[in-house]
């Protein structure tokens, strides 16, 4: 294998790695956004349960 071919292969590998890294970074950003949405949903559910529990406690006191 000559030097020119080696350089060509190194450029190709570098390009593929750059593309892969960019895709992984994008996927991680998407997952981070999804996690924020999930966390917000969990917080809403917890708030709803708190309201329900408080209402049930009030009903039991009566």
Number of C-alpha atoms within 10 A of each C-alpha: 5 6 8 9 10 11 11 11 12 12 12 12 12 12 12 12 12 12 12 12 12 12 12 12 12 12 12 12 12 12 12 12 12 12 12 12 12 12 12 12 12 12 12 12 12 12 12 12 12 12 12 12 12 12 12 11 11 10 9 8 7 5
